[in-house]
């Protein structure tokens, strides 16, 4: 009955449907989402902060705010997030986002004309793939090894394609869990400067490290302002608040502010204040220390269960952090079929890997497993069930 | 240093800068914004609701939510807003917005290809003008009289241009304050059905009526699903929460949900619950009854002051509701110059009218005055000051 715009036909909703379809089915064990553990939410601290904030500052919190975001959050971000990571930014370099996801659409919108080229990891975050399709960008995959993007291939493709930007999730990537080591972070920042190309560093999982040493963000090596960093509070405070921050050159922030003005006017004030005060009260380091062992235990439970129950032909990553294990079966297996069987026969769900690829054919036999949302015993049970199904798909 | 996308150059930031420039200058009397009176925010009720919600349901509020929005808010909207207005919708017809402003961008995005035609009132809401420019739509003004869009001209232009949609703010329009009478509302819904054209009914001010009878929304005359209604909680609860609702045909909602998934994933949960519970507790009617006299008094103060202090050549509207008085001076006056002088010499600010027009030349001599943000005595003082400046621009 209605005629919709062309882009709505270019974007398949299958990927999201696949994630959601079985997630809420009764009795299902879902490894599908990317949700933080519900046990980790700092409910009491948030209650106290809201009460204090509305007592002190209700009018300014309930009134319209500025599109750029609350100064309280920008100051707290600089002090408690940027500085400790060696990122040199001031308030004019920051804008609050309604979740860091919003930043992907906004930055793509202000940078891309139809047909412009973007370099990405493949597989990569599926929302980014859809945003790039929406804007009719030409997405080119950069070769990756177990340490993420390969720098020689990246440089070659920068020279060959003159991309508008490079999109990377450098730490515990979604979906693969891969992490770009420090020397590549330094190198990618140097390439950005050498060729005048923008890097979008989408880094929501950086605090979720269960082993090994924290790495400096690419943004910390950025001297000229070519790196746009997207930071999220979803994984370290709570995703339901929808608060993220973009850190970038002030000229980029000015354009993104205009785009955000046309989008949601500004991010809700109270949500920004909750995050700002959580930082200002010094609660973040303790909170991260509290959630790390929970996630580490769940990751270990998943890796142990995979070893016990998956067929040996299944190849899975062993990430040092983040929320996901990524795997594949050999041969011509279609994981969408596997999902349908697993969900109906064994009541266990996961995400088929194909939608994370630019060319979905590439990832047909791969899958993503989230380990953060379920306690260890449920993880063991679910992986055992999934193992039974996977075993039927290998010879 | 950076190359931005073409659309960022198509959109002038002047309009928004003009609004913001003098608004926060020290000692200024600002008639610029569209903010609700700060005295009207239901702070105590919101505190209670948050405390109850986080006590009862913290995990689901802090976790990721669905892109479509919280069922609690949809149910409350149906019961307390849609039904009393004669709007027949169910949950599949609704999506929560991060402020109703977000709905303009989302609906335009899923309907418009570059070059598509849209019919609008002129002058109209300036964010809508910018969204349409961004998407390279062809915006055609429909003739208006003191009762809003003229139906014969509208029908003629529907036939002539086959527009993708018609955008209207039917009640106390921003910026003019004009209201479309019931028979035109019925007629516009009938035209939509006859020609298969979508109507975007942007209705944030409908509850702010200080005189006369409430009118049924266009959506209440919509039998086939051609009307997309944007409702806002900004003017009836608090804009800082950023909550709005779109009511539309389920096929449209499905596409808008996809577009929102690529934008901010979902609107923050707590903010939706605050609005839902405000409705469920039956607080809205009493709250509206409380704020109406405050705004009515301020409107009266402004109209009286205009009569006393403005030169007789200034023609101003006398709206029955909303937030704005709209006016113009005769001849070749540039209101941007008037604003600069008023702000520097008299410390009073307003919004020049030009950016609200498709063709800015048309509105050079017009201006918008907000009466909701200041108490009567300040309004009197500010209009007196502005009157002194305006008088110098007439012979």
Interface residues (C-beta under 8 A of the other chain):
Chain A: X1 X2 X3 X4 X5 X6 X7 X8 X11 X13 X16 X33 X34 X35 X36 X38 X41 X43 X46 X47 X50 X51 X54 X58 X59 X60 X61 X62 X63 X64 X65 X97 X98 X99 X101 X102 X105 X109 X110 X111 X112 X113 X127 X130 X131 X134 X164 X196 X198 X225 X234 X238 X239 X240 X241 X242 X249 X251 X252 X255 X258 X259 X261 X262 X263 X264 X265 X266 X267 X268 X269 X270 X271
Chain B: X1 X2 X3 X4 X5 X6 X7 X8 X11 X13 X16 X33 X34 X35 X36 X38 X41 X43 X46 X47 X50 X51 X54 X58 X59 X60 X61 X62 X63 X64 X65 X97 X98 X99 X101 X102 X105 X109 X110 X111 X112 X113 X127 X130 X131 X134 X164 X196 X198 X225 X234 X238 X239 X240 X241 X242 X249 X251 X252 X255 X258 X259 X261 X262 X263 X264 X265 X266 X267 X268 X269 X270 X271
